[in-house]
Amino acid sequence: MVPSAPNTVVKLLPSPPPPPSSLSLSSTSRKRQLPPQPQPQPSRPLSRATKSEKLRPTQPAPPNAPDIPPPYSPPIAQPMVPSPNAPRRPPPFSRARPIGAAILKDSSLPPPPSSPSLSSPFPAPPLLHSPPFPPPPLPPTSWPTPSQRLSMPPPPPPPIRSSSLPSPPSPPPPHPLMPPPPPMAEAGLRSEVKKFSPLVALVSVCGISPPPGIGSNYLRRLFLGAPGAFEPTIQSVMSSLSQGRVAQPWSNIFIAPEVIDIPCGGTGTRGTWTSAECTRTTIYSFSEFVSGEARRRWGVKTTADPYDRIILMLPQGTSCTESWGAIGCYPDFAGHDISSCPVVIDAMMAPTTFILDSLAHEMGHNLGLMHSKREGSTDEYGDETCLMGSGRGTCYNAPNMAFLRWAVPLMTLGSRQLPRGIWTPFVLPALASSFRNHLLIYPEWLTGPMGDPASGALYVSYRVPVGCDEGLDTAYAGGVQIHSYVNTGGSGWRNNTLYLGSSFLGQMWPSLGSVTSPRVISPPSLLLALRVVTRSPFTDSNPWVKLELCRYDKARETGTLLCSNGLDDDCDGLADQDDTDCDIPGE
């Protein structure tokens, strides 16, 4: 929904302040329940309806000027850090999907091997409620960052499915593989996020107050934990999501000792507002009012360290009870008043994990993460395996963790490491169990933005219900996932990541080629196949999976040359005369 008049705000979650030149909002109604959107398998039914709304990008405006969206012009240059005294423009918002009780599916995975054939070289996963062991050092970052990015994403690939098949032995490579190239620095990565320093306040709005029992002690349990209690807090959740990069306890957090009463309306630096409407102006005005009250009542310093954002816990019954968050406001707007980096949460959500997931989602928006989508779905929150999608009790997906520098690739691959027609093996730890937890692939054999290492990348990760993934839907447990990301601009936040599909033990992704259904080699295809060979039991302290990747450029393996070269040219798991494609007459 685009506002029809100045000062009208669209419902959204996270949104950052000044520098960014575009707004993105998304909202979800908590009142209505619609049937779930059809999605490719594996999938879990969604219990809520979702609507997405986009605001046109806006240019920075004076503090008192209304927000009037100008024509769109995608940014290409690197984002500039605003001066503390420069006029500010409110950041975009994104509003989270309300979290419903997940209806989990029983996965029909083959039983894990009784005795793993490989020993795990990976450390044990960190516990959700306690900080993990010190992480390994980051890889060298001396390689130059690509300076040019393309501005248009590639066409979406066709729907991806997995199909069962036996795993034949891989043909031996005809020549030794070339050594891998040095890791490439992904354009636009954040500096490593290591801390959160919020000001947290429970508020009443226009006479609507929190119920008895919801007060500062409740907020302390939610953010700090009860003394001696072993229960999740937002600190333990963010520590687990970050692989321990965000240490707990947080060194700076201010919890308002009293409920702050927000009036029914007023005039702030962004214009006149009323609590009867939940617009962007309303949300920022709420934040400004609470920030001012914190300075006046308790002498809190709200324009510089130690605090970096403001979290408002609202009672139910107001116009802004859904979850919201400014996108990309931290650390881009460090030095501005914390009202430029707000998060709005319904304080009465239950159970506690519901609130913690919503907080982690909105704070992810503050850090620049957009919603995680799914290939083939129009759902803004289509990725059920990521907290930035519709996942609950899950990690951020691999590309989002990499963006925040909370994960680095185990290997960086290109066409030299993935020769055509050869199944190349890899062993991966579970995403939640290691800092080096995914394969980063630059598919330069493709055309368009996806084939440009300066803009396109694929991420392969292994998901097991441990650590920050302990709430992972059983439909995805034990799956090797592929996500894509195309960077189309130099903004302070990311484009949406895209979940492409999963492959499980004894399966191949995408679907197997054959005489009647050959491989897809048209432009939307990634020209890459994946299969899962073996994995350790989920109960292992160090879960791992052995997978193989194969790059192809032939729809079928036919003809004398292709049927006698010792390669699996169409990557269907069968080479030369073992492939029935070689029996096609006249080919």
KOLZAPA-346136 format. One record per residue: x, y, z of N, C-alpha, C, O in turn. Coordinates in steps of 0.1 Angstrom, whole numbers, plus 2048, in hexadecimal, padded with zeros to 3 digits. Layout:
XYZXYZXYZXYZ...
//
This chain:
8097F480080080080080980C80081280D8088068167F780E8227F680682D7FC7FA82F7F780B83580580384080A7FE84A80080684D7F77F284E8017EC8577F77EF8667FA7EC86E7F27F38698067F587780980287881280686E81880888481381388581B81088182A80588282E81B87D83081A87983E81286C84081086884C80E86583580885883781384E83781C84E82F81284484081C83A84181782C83F80B82984281F82483981B81783682080D84082B81084681980384381D7FA84E8297F18498297EC83E8337F085283F7E984E8467E585B8437EA8668517DC8598597D88648647E28658637EE8688717DD86387C7E586587E7EF85A87B7ED84F8857FB85E88880485489380D85989281186489D8118508A88198558A582885289C82B84B8AD8318588AC83F8578B284584A8B183F83F8B885184B8BC8598408C28548348BB85482A8CE84F8338D484C8268CC84481C8CB8498118C683981F8BF8318158B583980E8B08438138B38368018AA83F7F989E8377F589783C7EB89A82D7FC88E8267F888882080588E81D80F87A81F80587381A81086D80D80D86880B80186D8048168677F781485F7F38208647F282B8527F181E8497EE8298437E18278407DD81B8407D98318377CE8308307CC83D8357CE8478247C783B81B7C68478147B98478127B383C80F7B58538077A98547FC7AB85D7FF7B08687F07A785A7E57A98637E579E86D7E67928697E37A187A7E27978847D47938877D178A88E7CA79B8807BC7988837B678E87A7AD78687F7BA78E86E7B47858647BD7798617C97798637B676E85D7BE76285A7B975D84C7AD75A84A7C275C8437BF7588357C574B8327CF7478397C07448287C67378257D57398217D874381B7DD72F8237EC7318207ED7318117E672C8097F873980D7FC7397FF80272C7FA8097268027FE7277EE80571B7EA81371D7E78177277E181C7147EC82A7157EB8307087E782A6FD7E983C7097E18436FC7DD8466F47EA8486FA7F48466E77E884A6DE7F48596DF7F58606E07EB85F6DD8018586DB80D8526E88128596F28118476E88198416F481D8386F28298336E782B8376FC83182E6FA83D82370483C82670F83781770083F80C70A83E80E71684681371685180B72284080C72E8477FF73184E7F47308487FF73685A7F37388627EE7468617E47498677F574F85A7F175D85A7F176284B7F775C8437E976D8497EA77383C7F477E83C7F87838467F978183080478B82F8017948247FC7908198047A08258037AA81A8107B281A8167B48248147B580E8207BD80D81D7CA8078147CC7FE8247D480C8227E280782F7E88048397E680C8317F07FA83D7F77F783B8067F683180A7F084380D7FD84381C7FB84E81F7F18588197F084A8297E985482E7DF8608347E685E8397F186C8337E18778387E78768477E987084E7E087B84D7F387B85B7F68888617F789285A7FB88986E7F38968757F589687B80388B87D8098A187E8098A288481689A89181689B89980D89289382188A89F82288E8A682F8928A083888B8B383088D8BA83D8858B484887B8AD8458898B58548828AF85F8748B186086C8A986486F8BD85C8618C185D8598BF85084D8C18508608BA8468598B98398518AC8398568A283F8468AB83283E89E83184689582884E89982084388882984A87E82084287D8138378778138488828088428817FB84B8787F285687C7EF84786C7EE8508637E78538697D984986B7D185F86A7D586386E7C78648627BE8628577C38678657B18698597A88758517AD87E8557B48748447A987E83A7AE88B83B7A588B83C79989683B7AC8A383A7A68AC8317AE8B18357B88AF8257A98B681B7B18C48207B48CB8257AB8C981F7C08D68247C48E181B7BE8DF80E7BE8EC8207BA8F78187B590381B7BE90B8117C09058277C291182A7CA9108247D89058217DC91C8237DE91C81E7EC9148277F59158337F390E8227FF90682B80890F83481091A83181490B84081191284A81990D84C82790184C82991684D83091284E83E90E85D84091686683E90285F8458FD86D84790587485290986E85C90588185090B88A85B90188A8668F588B86390588B8738FC88C87E8F389887D8E88988828F88A38768F08AF8768E88B08698E18BA8678E98A78608E28A78548D38A58568D089E85F8CB8AB84D8BC8A884E8BA89984C8C08928448B08938548AE8858548A188184D89888984D8A287684789687084189386384889C85B84A88786184C88485485388784884A88584983E88C83D85088F83184888382A84487882C84A88482083B87881883787480F84387C80C84C86880984286480084C8607F384585D7F28398607E984E85B7DC8498547D68558597D68608487D28538407CD85E83F7BE85E83D7B88538417B78698427A98698357A286982B7A786D83679686382A78D86382878887183278487881C78987681978388481D77488481B76D87A82277088F82776289081C75A89581675C8A081874F88E80E74689281473989682073789480C73089C8117238A081471B89380B71A88B82071689282470F88681E70188681E6FA8908186FD87A8146F087881F6E88728216E98668266E08798326DA87482E6CD86D8256C68708366CA8638346BE85B83E6B38608496B786483B6A785F84469C86184D69B85584769884A85A69C85686269A84A86368B84786468385086468883A86567B83687367883187567382687D67B83A88B67A83688F66B83888A66584289866683089D6598338A56598408AA6648438A664E8478AD64E8538BC6518528C264E8478C265885B8D065C85A8D965085B8D46468618E56508568EE6458578F16428658F364B86D8F16358688F463187690263487B90463788790B63487291963787691F64086B92263B86092064D86E92565686393265285E93B64D86593465385194064F84A94B65A84B95765784894766684F95067185095067685E94567786595B67A86395C68087095968F86E95D69586495369587894F6A387695B6AC87B9606AB88695F6B587296A6BF8759646CC87B96C6D587E9576CC87E9516D988294F6D989194C6CF89794F6E589794C6E68A593E6E48A99356E58A093B6E18B592D6DF8BA9256EC8B892B6F68BA9186EB8B69106F78B490F6FE8C290F6F88CC90E70B8C190C7138CE8FE7108D38F470E8CC8FD7118E18F07108E78E871C8E58EE7278E48DB71B8E48D37278E18D37318ED8D373D8EB8D572C8F98D47359058E173890B8E273D9168EC7349058F973790A90373B8FF9017358F490C7449029157488F791E73C8F29237348FB92173B8E59297308E09387338E293C73D8E89407298DE94E72B8DF9537368D694C73A8CD95F73C8D99647468D09657428C19697368BF96074A8B89607468AA96E7468A397774D8A996F73F89897C74089197D74E88B97475588998A75188898C75F88298676087498475686D98276C87097D76F86398876C85899376E85B98376884C98D76784199377483D98D77E84099E7748359A478183199978982999178382299A79682A99179F8239987A981A9937B48189A47A58159AB7AE80D9A87AF7FF9AD7B77F799F7A67FA99B7A67EC9927B17EA98A7B57F29937B77DE98B7C37DB97C7C07DA9787B57D69747C97DF9657C87DE9617CC7D09657D67CB9597C47C99547C87BB94E7D67BC9467D97C59517DE7B294D7EC7B29407EE7AB9397F97AD93C7E57A29307E779A9267DD79C9297D179C91A7E179E90F7D77A09047DA7959027E57928FE7CF7918F37D17878E67D478F8E57D179B8DD7DB7888D17E078F8C57D878D8BB7DB7938C57CD7858B97C57838BB7B77878C67B17838B27B178F8B47A27928B179A7868AA79E77D8B678D7868B378477B8A577F77C89F78078789F77A77189277477289276877B89C76177D88776678288775B78C88874D78688374B77B88F74478C89073778688372F78787B73378F88172478087571D78087471678E87D71579586771279186570B79E86F6FF7A08716F87968746FD7AC87F6F37AE8796E97B78736EB7C187B6DC7B38776D17BB8826C77BD88C6C77B58816BF7C788A6B47C98846A77C58786A67C788C69E7C08866917BD8906867C289C6887C288A67B7C68926717CC89A6697C18956677B68A66657C48AE65D7BB8B96577C28BD65C7CD8BE64C7BD8CA6467C38D664F7C18D66567B78E064E7C98EB6577C88F764E7C28FE6477C98F864E7B59036477AF91164D7B29116597B591B6457B192864B7B492C6557AA92865479E93365F7AE93766A7A594266579C94B65F7A194266978F94D66578695966D78A95867878F96566778997166E78D97467978497167877897968478997C69078198768C77799168677B98669176A99168E76199E6967639A869375D99D6A076B9A96A876E9A86AE77C99C6AF7819B36B17829B26B77909AB6C47909AC6CC7869A46C779B99D6D379C9A76DF79E9B16DD7A59A36EA7999AC6F679B9AA6FB7A999F6F97AF9B47017AF9B27067BD9A87117BD9A67187B49A17127C999671C7CA99C72A7CA9A772C7CE9947347C59997427C59987487D39917427DC99E7537D599C7597E398E75D7E49877617DB98975E7F197B7627F39797707EF9817797F196D7727E996A77F7E49627877EF9597817F59657937F095D79B7FA95079F7F494F7A67EA94579B7FA93879E7F59357AD7F69367B28019317B37EB92E7C17EC9237C47F69187BD7F69247CE7FE91A7D38069187CC81490F7CE81B9227C38179217BD8249227C782F92A7D082F91B7C483A91C7CC8469297CA84D9307C084B92E7D48559387D185E9327C78689267C886B93A7BF86F9357B587792D7BB8839327C488A9217B78859187BC88F91B7B489C91A7A889D91F7BC8A69247B58B391C7B98BF91D7B48CA9137C38BE90C7C88CA8FE7CE8C68FC7D28BB8F67CE8D08E97D58D08E87DD8DD8EB7D78E78E47E98DC8E37F28E78D57F98E78D58058E48CA7F28EA8BD7F98E88B88008F48BC7FD9008B080A8F28A88108FC89A8098FB89480A8F08958039058897FC90587E80290E88180591987280490886880B91085B80590E8578029038538029198457FE91883D80B91883F81492183380C90F82C81890D81D81690E81880B90B81682091180782190F80582B90480D8349027FA8298FC7F78328F17E98378F27DF82F8F17E78448F37DA84A8F37D18448FD7C58418FA7D68419097CE83B9147CD82C9147C782691D7D28259097D28179097DF8129107EA81490B7DE80B91B7E98079237EB7F89237E27F19207F87F49267FA7E69287F27E09337EF7E793C7EF7D39327E77CD93D7F07CB94A7FC7CC9497EA7C99557F17C69617FB7BB9607F77B19598077BC9658107B196481A7B39598257AD9588177BC9508207C09458277CD9488217D89478337CD94D83A7D99528497D794F84D7CF9478517DF95785F7DF9558657D295886F7CE9528607CB9628657BE9668637B495B86C7AB9588587B59548557AC9488607AF93D8657A69378637BC93B86D7BF93187B7BA9358827B592C87E7BA94188B7B694688C7A79448977A294088179F94688279194488478E93588B78593187D79692C87E79491E88B79791889079090F8927A291D89E7A69188AA7A29208B57A091A8A97A192D8B479D9358B378F93B8BE78993E8A778A93D8A577D9438A477E9528A878895889C77595889B7759668A776F96D8AD7669678AB7749798B776F97F8B67609828AC75B9878C075997D8C174A97F8B87429768B87369778B074996E8A77419658AD73E9588B57469528AB7329538B072D9468A572E93C89E7249398A373A93789973C92D89E7469228A774E92589874591689E74D90B89A75C90E8907609138A37659098A27739098A67788FB8AB7708F48A37858F98A778A8EC8B678A8EB8BC7898E08BD78B8F68CC78A8F58D177D8F18DA77B8E98CB7728F78CF7658F48CC7618E58D375A8DF8C07668E18BC7648D38C676A8C98CA7648C08C97778CB8D277E8C28E07788C38E87788B98E57738CF8F276D8D08F27608C88FC75D8C18E77588C88E774C8C18E674F8B28ED7488AA8DE7588AD8DD75C89F8EA76089A8ED75E88E8F27678A28FF76D89D90B76489F91676889D9087578A391374E8A691C7538B19287518B091675B8BA91E7608C592576D8C292C7728CB9237738B69297808B392378B8BC92B7948C091778A8BF9107948C891178D8D69097848D991A7928DE91C78D8EB9117908F590B79B8F390F7878FE90578B90990D7899169167819179097919208FE79B9209027A791890E7AB9178F87AE9138FA7BB90C9007C59168FB7C692190A7CC9119107D691A9087E291D9097E89288FF7E69148F77F29168E97EF9118E67EB9068E07EF91A8D17EE9188CA7F69228CD7F492E8C17FF91E8B98079288AA8029278A480391C8A57FE9328967FA93288F80593B89280694788680C93587F81793C87881194887180794787A81795487581296086681496185F80F96A86081D95985282095984C82094B85382194183E81E94B83781E93F83782D93A83483694283A82F92D83A83C92782C83E92082983691782584992381884B91D81985491181D85F91181684E9058178558F880985B8F67FF8548F88088688F37FB86F8F17F486A8E57F98628DD7E886F8E37E086B8D77E48728CA7E086D8BF7ED87C8CB7F28828BF7FB88E8C37FD8908CE8008948B880989F8BB8118A38AE80D89F8A381B8AB8B08238B08A48318AE8A88368B28B28398A789F8478A48A184F8A989684A8B088D85B8A58958648A988B8608A487D8648AA87385889A87D85389587084589986D83E89486383F8A28748328A78728288A387C82B89E88781B8A68798108A388280D89488180D88E87680A88E88D80688088D7FB87D8967F888589F7F48728947EA86D89D7EB85F8A07EF8578977E885A8AC7EA84C8AF7DF8448A97DF8388AA7D484A8A37CA84389D7CE83C8907C883388A7DA84188A7DF83B87E7ED8368817F483B8897F182B87A7FE82587C80682886F80681F86680C83486E81383786282283886682683787182A83A85C83883C85E83B84886784384887083385386583585F86D83185B87C83786088582685387D82285088B82C84889282F84B89E83283E88B83C83689284883E89684D83C8A184D84688D85984E89185585989C85E85C8A484985E89B8458678A68448608B38488668BD83E8548B483E84C8C084D84B8C584F84E8D18568488BD8648468C186A8538C68718538D086785E8BF86D86B8C386786F8D186F8748D985A86C8D38548708E085B8688EB85E86E8F585C85B8E98628528F48708568F68758569018788598EB88685D8ED8878698F589086A8FE87E8738F287E87F8FA87B87D90888188491187187490B86E87291987986B92087B86E92C88086291A88C85B92089786592489D86492E89986F91B8A387991E89E88292A8A688593389188692988C88F93488B88894188F88E94C88687C94288487594F89086F95589387096189986894C8A48619528B186594D8BB85E9508B28709458BF8759408C686C9368D286C9358BE86492F8C485A9258C98629198C386B9148D585F9158DC86590A8D785D8FD8DA8528FB8CF8648F58C985D8EA8CE8618DC8C985C8D28D98698DB8DE86D8CE8EC8678CB8F286B8C18F185F8D48FE8598D18FF84C8DA8F68488E190B8468DA90E83B8E290A83E8F190B84A8F59058348F89068268F58FA8208EE8FA8148EA8EF8288EC8E38228E78E28238D88E682E8D28DC8198D18DC8198C28CF8178BC8CD8198B08C48148C48B78138BF8AD8148CA8B08138D68A08158C68958168D088B80B8CD88780A8C28878048D887D7F98D68717FD8DF8727FE8EB8657FE8D88598028DF8507F68E084D7EF8D684C7F38EC8437E78EF8357ED8F18327F48FB82C7EB8E781F7F18E78147E88EC8157DB8EB80A7ED8F37FE7E58F77F67E18EB7F67E88E07EE7D78EC7E47D48E17D97DE8E17D67E48EB7D37E08D57C87E98D47CC7F68CD7C37FE8CA7D97F98CB7DD8058C47DD8028B57DC7F78B17DF80D8AD7E080B89F7ED80589A7EE80188F7F78048A380480089F8087F38A78147F28AC7FF7EA8A98037DE8B180B7D48AA8117CB8B080B7D589D8137CB8958227CF8978257DA89B82B7C68938397C889483F7D088983B7CE87D8477DA88C84D7E288285C7E48868607E28918647E887B8727EB87E8787F38738747F08678807FC87688780586C8927FC8658997F586B8927FD85889C7F58508A97FC84E8AA8078498B47F58528C17FA84F8C58068578CE80D8528BF8098628C281586A8CF8138728D481D8778D48078748E080587C8EA7FD8748E67F286F8F68018738FC80D87A8FC8198719038238748F481A8668F482585D8F18328638F683C85F8E983286D8E583F8738EA8418818E48488898F583B8848FB83D8918FE84C89390385288A8FB85189F8FD85F8A28F08678A18EF8718A78E686289A8D986889A8D18648A78D685A8AE8C786A8AA8BE8668B58B98588B38B68548A78B88508BD8B48428BC8A68418B78A28368B389E84C8B789184B8B18918488A288784589C89D84A89C89F84788D8A083888B8A083487F8A18308968A382289489981A89D89E8148A788C81B89A8828158A387F8078A088080289487A8008AA8737F38A98677F48B18677F98BC85B7EF8AB84F7EF8B284A7E18B38497DA8A98467DD8BF8427CF8C28367CF8CB8347D78D482D7C68C88217C38D18267BD8DE82B7B18DD8257C38E982A7BE8F58227B28FB8277AB9048167B08F580E7A68FB80E7998F38057908F58177988E981878B8E181C7808EB8237818F48167748E78197688EF81B75C8E681475C8DB8237528E982C7528F483875B8F38397628E984175A8FC84D7628FC8557618EF85A76B8EA8567548EA85E7528DE85875A8D385F75E8C984B75C8D38447648C884A7728C884E7778BD84C7788D48517868D58607868D186478F8C986777C8D587677C8D287877A8C38817818BE8707728BD8727708AE86F77E8A787678189E8647848AC8617918A586B79C8A886F7A389F87179C8B487C7A58B78887A28AE88E7AC8A888C7968AC8977928A489479689589E79A88E8887948918847988838867A788188C7AB8788807AF88A8817BD88988F7C388B8937CC8838977BD8948A47C28958AD7BE8898B77C48868A97B38838B07AF8768AD7BA86C8B67BD8648A17BF86B89E7CB8628A77D78668AD7DD85D8A97DA8738B17E58778BF7E38718C67ED86D8C47D68708D17D486B8D27D385C8DD7D28568C77D58558C77D68468C17CA83F8C17C98338BC7C08468B67B48408A87B783B8A07BD8438A57B282F8977B382A8917A682C89779C8318847A582887D79882988378D82088879081688278182588777681E87C76F81687276B81C87E76E80987376980087675B7FC8817557FF86D7557F486E7487EF86B7487E086274F7DB8747417D88727407CA86473A7C78607307CC85D7417BD85073C7B98457407C283973D7BF8477497CC83C74D7D583C75C7D58467637D58307627D682F7707D782E7757E682D7817E983076C7EF82F76F7FD83C7768018477727FF83A78280784678A80B84E78381685A78681784877A81D84F77282885076382484F75B82D85276081785175281385B74981885973D81886774D81C87274482186E74082F87074883886A73383086672E83D87272A84687172585187E72B84088B72784889373384D89E73185188D73F84C89474B85188B75385988075585689175986488976286C88576F86487B77586888C77285A88777E85287D77A84887878284087976D84786D76984086276584A85F76D85385D75984885275485285874A85B85074386286574885B86B73E86586A74387386B74F87686773A87C86673D88A86F73389286F72789087773889B8817308A288C72B89989272089B88F73388E89A72F8858A573A8858A374488B8B073687E8BB74087C8B67498708AC74786A8BE75486E8BE75B8618C37518578CB74885A8BF75284A8C574A8408D374D83D8D87578428DA7448368E97468338EC75382D8F675A8328E57588238E976581D8E87718278EF77A8278DD77082F8DC77B8398E677A8448EB7858498EA76E8498F476D85390277284D90977885490476F84091177383A91178383991B78983B90578983690479783490879E84190F7A884190479884D90779E85A91579A85F91979E86A91C79285792978C85B92878486793178387091C77D86991A77387391D76586E91B75B87592276486292675885C92F75B85092E76584A93875184D94075284194074583A93D73B84094274582D94273982594D72F82995873382B94972282995371882B95C71781E96871581F95671A81395D71A8069567247FD94A7267FD95E72B7F49597347EA95B72D7DD96772A7D995172B7D59527237C994E72B7BC9467347BD9547277B195172C7A495172179A95171579E95272478D95271A78395E71178495E70678096A71778897670F78997570479397A6F979196E70679E96C6FC7A99606F37A695F6E97AD9586F779C94C6EE79994D6EB78A9456F17829566E27859576DF77794B6D87729446D27799486DA76593C6D575F93C6C575F9466BF75C9316C076392F6B17629356A976D93669D76C93A6AF7779416A878293A6AB78F9386B77929366A17979306A37A493B6A57AE94369C7B193C6B17B39476B57BC9426B57CA9386BB7CE9496AD7D39436AB7E19486B77EB9526BD7E993F6B97F49426C37FF93B6BE80C9326B680C9416C181793B6BE8249386CB82B9416D482D92C6CD8309286D98369236D684591D6CC8479266DF84E9206DF85B9126E585B90F6EB85190A6E38658FD6E98668FF6F88679096FD86D8F66FF8618F670E8618F871486F8FF71D8718F170E8798F07138868FC70E88F8FD71289A90570688990F6FF89291D70488F92670089691F70D88592C71288292C71F87C92272487593772787E93873487893B73386993673B86194372986594572685793B71B85393D71085592F72084D92471784D91D71683F91271183F92271B83491B71A82892571B81C93171E81E9217178119287198049237257FD9177277FB92D72E7F992A73A7F192E7377E39397347E09247387DA9267357CC9247417C39197477C492E7457BB92C74F7B192A7497A493374479E91D74879F91A74079391E74878691474C77F92A74B78492E75477992B74D76B92D75476192774076B92473A75F91673E75A91273B74F90F74676290174B75F90375975990D75F75A8F875E7528F876C74D8F07747568E976F75F8F17817558E978A75C8EE78D76A8F978876D8E77947738EC7977808F078B7898FA78C7908E97807878EC77478F8FA76F78B9017697948FE77077F90B76B77A91677577D92277277A91378178291E78B78592278A79391A78C79C92E7867969337857A49317927AC9317917B893079D7A592E7AA7AD91F7AB7B291D7B47BA9167A37AD9087A47B19017987B58F97987BE90478C7AF8FD7807B19057757B99117747B78FE76E7C19057637C88FA7597CD8EE75C7CE8FF74C7CE8F77417D48FD73D7E190973E7E38F47397EA8F87347F78F37277FA8E77247F98FB71D7FD8F770F8008FA70D80F90570F8148F07098168F17068258E96FA8298E06F58228ED6F58348E66E983A8DF6EC8478E56F38508D26E98478CA6ED8538C66E185B8C06D78568C96E28688C56D88728BF6DF87E8C46EA8818B66D98858AF6E08918B86E189D8B56DA8A78C36E889C8CC6EA8A88CF6F98A98CD70189F8D36FE8B48D770C8B68CC7158B38C17138B78CF7208AB8C57298A78BA72389E8B072A89B8BD7178998B37108908AB7068978A56FE8918AB7078A58A46FC8AC8956FC8A988F6F28AC88F7078A48817078A187E70489287370688D88870088B8876FD87C87C6F387A87B6E98808736F68708686ED86C86E6E08688786DF8618686D586C86C6C786886D6C58598746BD8548656CD8528656CC8438726D083D8756CD83287A6D78458876DC8408936D684789E6D88438916CF85289C6C985A8A36BF85189D6B684B8B06C08518B96B784A8BA6BB83B8C06B38338B56C68378B66CA8298C26D38268C66DB82E8C76D181A8D26DA8158CA6E580D8C46E18038CC6F18108C46FC80A8CD7048008D97058028C670A7F68CC7137ED8C47207EE8B87217EC8CB72B7F18C67397F18CD7417E68D973E7E48C674A7E08CD7547D78CC7627DC8C27657E48D576A7D88D47787DB8DA7807D08E577D7CB8D378A7CC8D87937C18D87A27C78CE7A77CB8E47A77C88E67B57CD8E47BF7C28EC7BF7B88DA7C87C38D77D17B88DA7DF7BB8D57E87B48E07E27C68E27F07CA8EB7F27D68ED7E97DD8EF7FF7D88F88027E38F18077EF8F68107F68E58027F28DD8077FD8E380180A8EB7F980A8DE8078158E28028228DB7F58278DE7F18328D37EF81E8CC7E38228CC7DA8168D07DE80B8C97CD8188CA7C380E8BD7C38058B27C780A8BE7BD7FA8B27B87F38AD7AB7F98B47A68028A27A77F589D79A7FB8A578E7F78A978D7EB8A87858008AE7787FD8A376F7F78977717FA8A77657F089D75C7E98A074E7EC8AB7497E98977477F38987387F58957317E88897337E389E7297E389C7227D68977147D888F70F7D189C70D7E28986FF7E48A16F87EE8AB6FD7F389D6EB7F08A56E27FA8A66D57F389E6D07EB8B16CE7F78B36C07F38B66B88008BD6BD8098B06AC8018B26A480C8B96978098BC6947FD8BC68F8138C46838118BD67A8068B16778078C66767FC8C166E7F18B96767E78B36707DE8B96837E78B268B7DD8BC6947D58C76967D98B66987CA8BE6A17C18B66AE7BF8A96AE7BE8BD6B97BF8B66C67BB8BE6CD7B08CA6CD7B18B76D27A68A96D17A38A56C479E8AE6BA79F8996C279A8946B579689D6AE78C8A36B578389D6A178C8A66997848A269A7758976997718AD69B76D8AA69B75E8A868D7598AD68375F8A168C74E89E67F74889B68173989C68C73489867573389467672488867F72288868771987E67E72B87268572987269373086A69C72C87B69473987C6A174188A6A57438906A374D8906AA73889F6AE7398A16BA7428986C17468AE6BC7458B26C774D8AE6D47468AD6D573A8AB6DE74E8A86EB7498B56F37478BD6F47518B76F873B8C47007398C070E7348C971572F8B37117358AF71F7318B572973B8B97257468B47367388BA7407418B674074F8BF7427588A973D7538A673D7618AD7327698AE7337768B37277638B971C76A8C672176F8CE7297698CA71B77B8D771E7818E271577B8EE71777D8DE70B7738E770176D8F06FB7788FC6F87768EA6F77838F16F278E8E86E77958DC6EA7978ED6DC7988E66D179F8EC6CE7AC8F86D07AE8E46C97B68E96C67C38E36B97C88D76B77C58EA6B17CE8E56A57D48EB6A37E28F76A67E48E469C7EB8E869A7F98EC68B7F98E46827F78F96887FD8FE67B7FD8FC67480B8F766980B90067B8158FF6758238FF68082D90368C82A8FB67D8398FB6878448FC6808518F967485290068885B9006828698F268386F8EA68B86A8F067C87A8E367D8818E268B8868EC69288A8D56908878D369D88D8D869E89B8DC6A98A08D86938A28DC6938B08EB6948B28F06968BE8F36948A89026958A99056A38AF8FD6AD8AC90F6A48B69136B18BB9186BA8B09186C78B291D6B58A59216BC89A91B6B888D9216B188590E6BB88B9076B687F90E6BB8729126C687190E6B28689156B585C90E6AE8519066A48539106B284490B6AB8399156AB82E91D6B482C9156A082691D69F81A9146A180E90A69A80C9176AB8069106AE7FA9196AE7EE9256AF7EF9136AE7E291A6AF7D59146B97CC9076BA7CC91C6C17C59176CB7BC91C6C87AE9276C37AC9146CA7A49186C77969126D278D9076D678E91B6D87849176E277B9156DC76D91D6D476990B6E07669086DA7599046E574F9006F07539056E27429006EB7388F96E372D8F76E97228F66D672F8EF6CE7268E26C972B8E16C67378D76CA7238CA6C57288CA6B67288C36B07318D16AF71F8D26A171F8E069C71B8E76A37158E36917208F068B71D8EE6817128EB6767148F06867058EE67E6F98FA6806F090168A6F18FB6776E69056786DC9126706E091466E6EC91A66D6D69266656D992F66C6E29356666EB9316796E093B6806E89376816F793E67E70092A6856F992668770792467A70E92567971A92166F70691F66270C92C65A70E92B64E71193766070C94465970E94F66171495B65D71394B66C71A95667571F95867472E96067B73495166A73595366874394D67274C94F67275894467B74693E68674E92F68474F92967E74692968A75991B68A75A9166987559146A175D9156997489146A67419076AD7459076B97458FC6A57488F06AC74C8ED6AB75B8E36AF75F8F76A77628F66A67718E96A07768E36A577F8E66947708DA68D7758DE68177D8D66797818EB6807818F06757898F46697828F865F7888F46697748F765E76C9016637618FD66C75A90C65C75F91666075591765674A91564A74C91965C73E91B65473291064973090464C73091463C72E90B63272A90162E7368F76277349046327428FB63074D8EF63A74C8E56377528F06447448E564E7428DC6497368E164772B8CF6477398C664272F8C564C7238C06497198C96597268C966271B8D165E70F8CF6617038DC6567128E56517088DF6476FF8E46436F58D36417038CC6376FB8C363D6F18BC6356EA8C164A6F18B76506E88BC64E6DA8C76526D68B46486D18B96456C38BA6526BC8B265C6BD8C46536B38C665E6AB8CD66A6B28D06746AC8D06686BE8D66736C68E56716C68ED6796CC
//
